Amino acid sequence: MILLGAILLVIGLLVGISLLTTIGSVLVVVGAVLWILGASGRKVGGRKHYF
């Protein structure tokens, strides 16, 4: 999710499409939060690890 968000963010910045930039940044933030929660040992969505 973080990788997809980073790709969309870069494409949005290069092409100048603000919608892609917004979606990319949201995906990066959500992916980072899920990654941090999963790494800290908290269950995310009923799962111990988020993949």
All heavy atoms as TSV, in Angstrom:
chain	resi	resn	atom	element	x	y	z
A	1	MET	N	N	0.821	-1.177	0.000
A	1	MET	CA	C	0.000	0.000	0.000
A	1	MET	C	C	0.876	1.256	0.000
A	1	MET	O	O	0.542	2.217	-0.662
A	1	MET	CB	C	-0.930	-0.020	1.217
A	1	MET	CG	C	-1.921	1.110	1.205
A	1	MET	SD	S	-3.104	1.097	2.568
A	1	MET	CE	C	-4.005	-0.358	2.263
A	2	ILE	N	N	1.955	1.188	0.730
A	2	ILE	CA	C	2.862	2.334	0.778
A	2	ILE	C	C	3.519	2.530	-0.582
A	2	ILE	O	O	3.643	3.656	-1.072
A	2	ILE	CB	C	3.922	2.159	1.882
A	2	ILE	CG1	C	3.248	2.140	3.246
A	2	ILE	CG2	C	4.955	3.269	1.834
A	2	ILE	CD1	C	4.181	1.809	4.378
A	3	LEU	N	N	3.906	1.433	-1.205
A	3	LEU	CA	C	4.556	1.509	-2.517
A	3	LEU	C	C	3.595	2.046	-3.571
A	3	LEU	O	O	3.970	2.910	-4.381
A	3	LEU	CB	C	5.081	0.130	-2.922
A	3	LEU	CG	C	5.862	0.059	-4.215
A	3	LEU	CD1	C	7.113	0.915	-4.123
A	3	LEU	CD2	C	6.222	-1.367	-4.525
A	4	LEU	N	N	2.370	1.567	-3.581
A	4	LEU	CA	C	1.376	2.069	-4.530
A	4	LEU	C	C	1.108	3.553	-4.300
A	4	LEU	O	O	1.009	4.335	-5.251
A	4	LEU	CB	C	0.073	1.282	-4.399
A	4	LEU	CG	C	-1.084	1.729	-5.286
A	4	LEU	CD1	C	-0.736	1.543	-6.758
A	4	LEU	CD2	C	-2.335	0.978	-4.939
A	5	GLY	N	N	1.008	3.960	-3.054
A	5	GLY	CA	C	0.789	5.367	-2.741
A	5	GLY	C	C	1.951	6.232	-3.184
A	5	GLY	O	O	1.758	7.332	-3.709
A	6	ALA	N	N	3.175	5.741	-3.006
A	6	ALA	CA	C	4.350	6.507	-3.427
A	6	ALA	C	C	4.393	6.645	-4.946
A	6	ALA	O	O	4.716	7.719	-5.472
A	6	ALA	CB	C	5.615	5.833	-2.924
A	7	ILE	N	N	4.028	5.575	-5.658
A	7	ILE	CA	C	4.009	5.632	-7.123
A	7	ILE	C	C	2.957	6.631	-7.605
A	7	ILE	O	O	3.219	7.460	-8.476
A	7	ILE	CB	C	3.763	4.230	-7.707
A	7	ILE	CG1	C	4.966	3.341	-7.462
A	7	ILE	CG2	C	3.446	4.302	-9.197
A	7	ILE	CD1	C	4.735	1.888	-7.786
A	8	LEU	N	N	1.760	6.565	-7.032
A	8	LEU	CA	C	0.714	7.503	-7.418
A	8	LEU	C	C	1.081	8.938	-7.058
A	8	LEU	O	O	0.771	9.874	-7.809
A	8	LEU	CB	C	-0.611	7.126	-6.753
A	8	LEU	CG	C	-1.310	5.890	-7.292
A	8	LEU	CD1	C	-2.564	5.607	-6.482
A	8	LEU	CD2	C	-1.651	6.046	-8.751
A	9	LEU	N	N	1.740	9.116	-5.940
A	9	LEU	CA	C	2.164	10.446	-5.521
A	9	LEU	C	C	3.167	11.044	-6.502
A	9	LEU	O	O	3.039	12.199	-6.920
A	9	LEU	CB	C	2.758	10.379	-4.117
A	9	LEU	CG	C	3.132	11.684	-3.429
A	9	LEU	CD1	C	1.892	12.510	-3.179
A	9	LEU	CD2	C	3.834	11.386	-2.131
A	10	VAL	N	N	4.133	10.249	-6.911
A	10	VAL	CA	C	5.146	10.727	-7.857
A	10	VAL	C	C	4.522	11.016	-9.218
A	10	VAL	O	O	4.802	12.052	-9.835
A	10	VAL	CB	C	6.295	9.694	-7.971
A	10	VAL	CG1	C	7.216	10.030	-9.128
A	10	VAL	CG2	C	7.074	9.643	-6.678
A	11	ILE	N	N	3.664	10.108	-9.687
A	11	ILE	CA	C	3.009	10.335	-10.985
A	11	ILE	C	C	2.137	11.585	-10.931
A	11	ILE	O	O	2.126	12.382	-11.868
A	11	ILE	CB	C	2.187	9.095	-11.393
A	11	ILE	CG1	C	3.110	7.936	-11.739
A	11	ILE	CG2	C	1.285	9.405	-12.586
A	11	ILE	CD1	C	2.390	6.625	-11.984
A	12	GLY	N	N	1.418	11.749	-9.834
A	12	GLY	CA	C	0.566	12.932	-9.692
A	12	GLY	C	C	1.364	14.216	-9.679
A	12	GLY	O	O	0.942	15.231	-10.243
A	13	LEU	N	N	2.532	14.201	-9.048
A	13	LEU	CA	C	3.367	15.403	-9.022
A	13	LEU	C	C	3.996	15.688	-10.381
A	13	LEU	O	O	4.099	16.845	-10.796
A	13	LEU	CB	C	4.456	15.258	-7.960
A	13	LEU	CG	C	3.977	15.322	-6.507
A	13	LEU	CD1	C	5.127	15.016	-5.567
A	13	LEU	CD2	C	3.372	16.671	-6.203
A	14	LEU	N	N	4.420	14.631	-11.086
A	14	LEU	CA	C	5.052	14.829	-12.389
A	14	LEU	C	C	4.057	15.278	-13.453
A	14	LEU	O	O	4.374	16.145	-14.269
A	14	LEU	CB	C	5.744	13.538	-12.849
A	14	LEU	CG	C	6.987	13.128	-12.069
A	14	LEU	CD1	C	7.506	11.798	-12.568
A	14	LEU	CD2	C	8.058	14.194	-12.174
A	15	VAL	N	N	2.870	14.683	-13.451
A	15	VAL	CA	C	1.875	14.995	-14.471
A	15	VAL	C	C	1.079	16.241	-14.103
A	15	VAL	O	O	0.615	16.961	-14.976
A	15	VAL	CB	C	0.946	13.778	-14.689
A	15	VAL	CG1	C	-0.142	14.070	-15.691
A	15	VAL	CG2	C	1.742	12.571	-15.119
A	16	GLY	N	N	0.942	16.496	-12.830
A	16	GLY	CA	C	0.213	17.679	-12.377
A	16	GLY	C	C	-1.252	17.408	-12.104
A	16	GLY	O	O	-2.075	18.310	-12.132
A	17	ILE	N	N	-1.585	16.144	-11.845
A	17	ILE	CA	C	-2.969	15.779	-11.534
A	17	ILE	C	C	-3.109	15.736	-10.016
A	17	ILE	O	O	-2.513	14.886	-9.349
A	17	ILE	CB	C	-3.333	14.418	-12.160
A	17	ILE	CG1	C	-3.155	14.473	-13.666
A	17	ILE	CG2	C	-4.760	14.034	-11.795
A	17	ILE	CD1	C	-3.351	13.139	-14.353
A	18	SER	N	N	-3.875	16.651	-9.489
A	18	SER	CA	C	-3.980	16.766	-8.038
A	18	SER	C	C	-4.734	15.594	-7.418
A	18	SER	O	O	-4.498	15.256	-6.259
A	18	SER	CB	C	-4.656	18.077	-7.652
A	18	SER	OG	O	-5.976	18.105	-8.159
A	19	LEU	N	N	-5.628	14.970	-8.162
A	19	LEU	CA	C	-6.368	13.824	-7.631
A	19	LEU	C	C	-5.424	12.656	-7.342
A	19	LEU	O	O	-5.534	12.011	-6.290
A	19	LEU	CB	C	-7.453	13.387	-8.615
A	19	LEU	CG	C	-8.325	12.216	-8.169
A	19	LEU	CD1	C	-9.131	12.607	-6.946
A	19	LEU	CD2	C	-9.232	11.779	-9.286
A	20	LEU	N	N	-4.487	12.380	-8.242
A	20	LEU	CA	C	-3.519	11.316	-8.013
A	20	LEU	C	C	-2.608	11.638	-6.832
A	20	LEU	O	O	-2.243	10.755	-6.062
A	20	LEU	CB	C	-2.667	11.068	-9.259
A	20	LEU	CG	C	-3.319	10.324	-10.408
A	20	LEU	CD1	C	-2.332	10.178	-11.547
A	20	LEU	CD2	C	-3.826	8.982	-9.964
A	21	THR	N	N	-2.244	12.901	-6.696
A	21	THR	CA	C	-1.402	13.312	-5.575
A	21	THR	C	C	-2.129	13.104	-4.252
A	21	THR	O	O	-1.547	12.603	-3.285
A	21	THR	CB	C	-1.002	14.789	-5.728
A	21	THR	OG1	O	-0.412	14.973	-7.000
A	21	THR	CG2	C	-0.042	15.222	-4.660
A	22	THR	N	N	-3.404	13.457	-4.212
A	22	THR	CA	C	-4.193	13.294	-2.996
A	22	THR	C	C	-4.365	11.825	-2.644
A	22	THR	O	O	-4.155	11.418	-1.487
A	22	THR	CB	C	-5.571	13.949	-3.167
A	22	THR	OG1	O	-5.389	15.316	-3.521
A	22	THR	CG2	C	-6.396	13.839	-1.906
A	23	ILE	N	N	-4.739	11.010	-3.612
A	23	ILE	CA	C	-4.930	9.583	-3.370
A	23	ILE	C	C	-3.611	8.939	-2.945
A	23	ILE	O	O	-3.575	8.111	-2.031
A	23	ILE	CB	C	-5.516	8.895	-4.617
A	23	ILE	CG1	C	-6.942	9.368	-4.848
A	23	ILE	CG2	C	-5.490	7.378	-4.461
A	23	ILE	CD1	C	-7.541	8.896	-6.153
A	24	GLY	N	N	-2.523	9.312	-3.599
A	24	GLY	CA	C	-1.215	8.768	-3.253
A	24	GLY	C	C	-0.798	9.108	-1.842
A	24	GLY	O	O	-0.295	8.256	-1.105
A	25	SER	N	N	-1.021	10.346	-1.445
A	25	SER	CA	C	-0.622	10.737	-0.091
A	25	SER	C	C	-1.484	10.046	0.963
A	25	SER	O	O	-0.982	9.646	2.013
A	25	SER	CB	C	-0.678	12.253	0.067
A	25	SER	OG	O	-1.988	12.728	-0.153
A	26	VAL	N	N	-2.768	9.862	0.687
A	26	VAL	CA	C	-3.645	9.161	1.625
A	26	VAL	C	C	-3.207	7.703	1.766
A	26	VAL	O	O	-3.154	7.160	2.879
A	26	VAL	CB	C	-5.118	9.269	1.178
A	26	VAL	CG1	C	-5.996	8.294	1.936
A	26	VAL	CG2	C	-5.621	10.682	1.343
A	27	LEU	N	N	-2.868	7.057	0.645
A	27	LEU	CA	C	-2.429	5.669	0.700
A	27	LEU	C	C	-1.113	5.516	1.461
A	27	LEU	O	O	-0.926	4.549	2.197
A	27	LEU	CB	C	-2.281	5.093	-0.703
A	27	LEU	CG	C	-3.574	4.710	-1.415
A	27	LEU	CD1	C	-3.276	4.224	-2.824
A	27	LEU	CD2	C	-4.318	3.660	-0.653
A	28	VAL	N	N	-0.208	6.472	1.289
A	28	VAL	CA	C	1.061	6.414	2.016
A	28	VAL	C	C	0.820	6.534	3.514
A	28	VAL	O	O	1.384	5.777	4.310
A	28	VAL	CB	C	2.033	7.508	1.513
A	28	VAL	CG1	C	3.207	7.664	2.455
A	28	VAL	CG2	C	2.515	7.190	0.117
A	29	VAL	N	N	-0.036	7.457	3.917
A	29	VAL	CA	C	-0.298	7.669	5.342
A	29	VAL	C	C	-1.008	6.457	5.951
A	29	VAL	O	O	-0.618	5.969	7.023
A	29	VAL	CB	C	-1.122	8.960	5.560
A	29	VAL	CG1	C	-1.637	9.058	6.983
A	29	VAL	CG2	C	-0.297	10.182	5.202
A	30	VAL	N	N	-2.033	5.946	5.278
A	30	VAL	CA	C	-2.770	4.786	5.802
A	30	VAL	C	C	-1.855	3.565	5.858
A	30	VAL	O	O	-1.875	2.812	6.838
A	30	VAL	CB	C	-4.025	4.518	4.945
A	30	VAL	CG1	C	-4.647	3.178	5.291
A	30	VAL	CG2	C	-5.029	5.626	5.121
A	31	GLY	N	N	-1.053	3.362	4.833
A	31	GLY	CA	C	-0.120	2.239	4.833
A	31	GLY	C	C	0.894	2.337	5.948
A	31	GLY	O	O	1.232	1.333	6.583
A	32	ALA	N	N	1.390	3.536	6.200
A	32	ALA	CA	C	2.365	3.723	7.278
A	32	ALA	C	C	1.736	3.467	8.644
A	32	ALA	O	O	2.350	2.830	9.511
A	32	ALA	CB	C	2.938	5.135	7.218
A	33	VAL	N	N	0.507	3.916	8.840
A	33	VAL	CA	C	-0.175	3.686	10.116
A	33	VAL	C	C	-0.409	2.200	10.333
A	33	VAL	O	O	-0.159	1.666	11.431
A	33	VAL	CB	C	-1.507	4.478	10.175
A	33	VAL	CG1	C	-2.375	4.016	11.330
A	33	VAL	CG2	C	-1.235	5.967	10.271
A	34	LEU	N	N	-0.873	1.498	9.297
A	34	LEU	CA	C	-1.098	0.059	9.431
A	34	LEU	C	C	0.201	-0.689	9.667
A	34	LEU	O	O	0.248	-1.658	10.439
A	34	LEU	CB	C	-1.805	-0.482	8.185
A	34	LEU	CG	C	-3.257	-0.069	8.010
A	34	LEU	CD1	C	-3.785	-0.559	6.674
A	34	LEU	CD2	C	-4.117	-0.576	9.143
A	35	TRP	N	N	1.257	-0.248	9.033
A	35	TRP	CA	C	2.561	-0.892	9.209
A	35	TRP	C	C	3.066	-0.704	10.643
A	35	TRP	O	O	3.541	-1.640	11.281
A	35	TRP	CB	C	3.546	-0.312	8.214
A	35	TRP	CG	C	4.918	-0.889	8.262
A	35	TRP	CD1	C	5.278	-2.168	8.592
A	35	TRP	CD2	C	6.127	-0.209	7.980
A	35	TRP	NE1	N	6.632	-2.319	8.511
A	35	TRP	CE2	C	7.184	-1.116	8.131
A	35	TRP	CE3	C	6.427	1.085	7.585
A	35	TRP	CZ2	C	8.499	-0.772	7.929
A	35	TRP	CZ3	C	7.745	1.415	7.370
A	35	TRP	CH2	C	8.770	0.498	7.545
A	36	ILE	N	N	2.930	0.504	11.168
A	36	ILE	CA	C	3.380	0.787	12.538
A	36	ILE	C	C	2.548	0.004	13.549
A	36	ILE	O	O	3.087	-0.571	14.500
A	36	ILE	CB	C	3.326	2.304	12.824
A	36	ILE	CG1	C	4.397	3.018	12.014
A	36	ILE	CG2	C	3.483	2.595	14.299
A	36	ILE	CD1	C	4.283	4.524	12.020
A	37	LEU	N	N	1.228	-0.038	13.350
A	37	LEU	CA	C	0.380	-0.799	14.268
A	37	LEU	C	C	0.704	-2.290	14.220
A	37	LEU	O	O	0.747	-2.964	15.252
A	37	LEU	CB	C	-1.097	-0.574	13.938
A	37	LEU	CG	C	-1.690	0.757	14.342
A	37	LEU	CD1	C	-3.119	0.867	13.832
A	37	LEU	CD2	C	-1.643	0.949	15.834
A	38	GLY	N	N	0.933	-2.812	13.033
A	38	GLY	CA	C	1.271	-4.224	12.911
A	38	GLY	C	C	2.628	-4.548	13.495
A	38	GLY	O	O	2.826	-5.602	14.098
A	39	ALA	N	N	3.576	-3.637	13.336
A	39	ALA	CA	C	4.922	-3.871	13.860
A	39	ALA	C	C	4.967	-3.776	15.380
A	39	ALA	O	O	5.815	-4.396	16.017
A	39	ALA	CB	C	5.900	-2.868	13.254
A	40	SER	N	N	4.057	-3.020	15.961
A	40	SER	CA	C	4.058	-2.872	17.407
A	40	SER	C	C	3.349	-4.022	18.113
A	40	SER	O	O	3.297	-4.063	19.341
A	40	SER	CB	C	3.413	-1.542	17.814
A	40	SER	OG	O	2.034	-1.565	17.526
A	41	GLY	N	N	2.783	-4.957	17.347
A	41	GLY	CA	C	2.150	-6.116	17.945
A	41	GLY	C	C	0.658	-5.989	18.141
A	41	GLY	O	O	0.020	-6.905	18.651
A	42	ARG	N	N	0.079	-4.868	17.737
A	42	ARG	CA	C	-1.361	-4.700	17.875
A	42	ARG	C	C	-2.071	-5.406	16.732
A	42	ARG	O	O	-1.575	-5.451	15.616
A	42	ARG	CB	C	-1.727	-3.223	17.857
A	42	ARG	CG	C	-1.138	-2.468	19.030
A	42	ARG	CD	C	-1.695	-1.109	19.093
A	42	ARG	NE	N	-3.145	-1.214	19.255
A	42	ARG	CZ	C	-3.857	-0.381	19.964
A	42	ARG	NH1	N	-3.288	0.620	20.554
A	42	ARG	NH2	N	-5.148	-0.531	20.065
A	43	LYS	N	N	-3.225	-5.928	17.013
A	43	LYS	CA	C	-4.004	-6.577	15.973
A	43	LYS	C	C	-4.654	-5.511	15.095
A	43	LYS	O	O	-5.217	-4.540	15.593
A	43	LYS	CB	C	-5.081	-7.472	16.579
A	43	LYS	CG	C	-4.523	-8.685	17.270
A	43	LYS	CD	C	-5.638	-9.573	17.759
A	43	LYS	CE	C	-5.065	-10.794	18.423
A	43	LYS	NZ	N	-6.096	-11.685	18.932
A	44	VAL	N	N	-4.557	-5.713	13.790
A	44	VAL	CA	C	-5.139	-4.781	12.828
A	44	VAL	C	C	-6.212	-5.532	12.055
A	44	VAL	O	O	-5.911	-6.460	11.313
A	44	VAL	CB	C	-4.073	-4.229	11.858
A	44	VAL	CG1	C	-4.708	-3.307	10.848
A	44	VAL	CG2	C	-2.980	-3.522	12.620
A	45	GLY	N	N	-7.468	-5.156	12.240
A	45	GLY	CA	C	-8.548	-5.816	11.533
A	45	GLY	C	C	-8.700	-7.281	11.910
A	45	GLY	O	O	-9.080	-8.093	11.078
A	46	GLY	N	N	-8.385	-7.622	13.145
A	46	GLY	CA	C	-8.520	-8.991	13.596
A	46	GLY	C	C	-7.308	-9.865	13.283
A	46	GLY	O	O	-7.286	-11.036	13.612
A	47	ARG	N	N	-6.299	-9.285	12.632
A	47	ARG	CA	C	-5.101	-10.048	12.283
A	47	ARG	C	C	-3.915	-9.533	13.092
A	47	ARG	O	O	-3.798	-8.356	13.347
A	47	ARG	CB	C	-4.772	-9.888	10.807
A	47	ARG	CG	C	-5.819	-10.420	9.896
A	47	ARG	CD	C	-5.397	-10.232	8.486
A	47	ARG	NE	N	-6.379	-10.787	7.574
A	47	ARG	CZ	C	-6.224	-10.834	6.291
A	47	ARG	NH1	N	-5.142	-10.365	5.743
A	47	ARG	NH2	N	-7.154	-11.356	5.529
A	48	LYS	N	N	-3.047	-10.450	13.455
A	48	LYS	CA	C	-1.852	-10.041	14.191
A	48	LYS	C	C	-0.868	-9.338	13.289
A	48	LYS	O	O	-0.194	-8.402	13.693
A	48	LYS	CB	C	-1.203	-11.248	14.851
A	48	LYS	CG	C	0.013	-10.875	15.641
A	48	LYS	CD	C	0.094	-11.689	16.892
A	48	LYS	CE	C	1.375	-11.352	17.596
A	48	LYS	NZ	N	1.199	-10.553	18.740
A	49	HIS	N	N	-0.770	-9.767	12.030
A	49	HIS	CA	C	0.142	-9.139	11.074
A	49	HIS	C	C	-0.656	-8.629	9.892
A	49	HIS	O	O	-1.587	-9.286	9.433
A	49	HIS	CB	C	1.186	-10.141	10.568
A	49	HIS	CG	C	2.036	-10.689	11.665
A	49	HIS	ND1	N	3.040	-9.951	12.235
A	49	HIS	CD2	C	2.034	-11.877	12.305
A	49	HIS	CE1	C	3.619	-10.672	13.161
A	49	HIS	NE2	N	3.014	-11.843	13.234
A	50	TYR	N	N	-0.305	-7.465	9.409
A	50	TYR	CA	C	-0.955	-6.906	8.236
A	50	TYR	C	C	-0.037	-7.044	7.042
A	50	TYR	O	O	1.093	-6.566	7.061
A	50	TYR	CB	C	-1.290	-5.422	8.452
A	50	TYR	CG	C	-1.950	-4.805	7.248
A	50	TYR	CD1	C	-3.287	-5.030	7.002
A	50	TYR	CD2	C	-1.229	-4.019	6.368
A	50	TYR	CE1	C	-3.893	-4.484	5.895
A	50	TYR	CE2	C	-1.851	-3.487	5.253
A	50	TYR	CZ	C	-3.171	-3.704	5.020
A	50	TYR	OH	O	-3.731	-3.179	3.930
A	51	PHE	N	N	-0.467	-7.755	6.022
A	51	PHE	CA	C	0.335	-7.938	4.821
A	51	PHE	C	C	-0.380	-7.343	3.646
A	51	PHE	O	O	-1.508	-7.554	3.425
A	51	PHE	CB	C	0.607	-9.412	4.559
A	51	PHE	CG	C	1.414	-10.056	5.654
A	51	PHE	CD1	C	0.837	-10.888	6.567
A	51	PHE	CD2	C	2.768	-9.792	5.763
A	51	PHE	CE1	C	1.570	-11.470	7.566
A	51	PHE	CE2	C	3.513	-10.375	6.758
A	51	PHE	CZ	C	2.922	-11.221	7.650
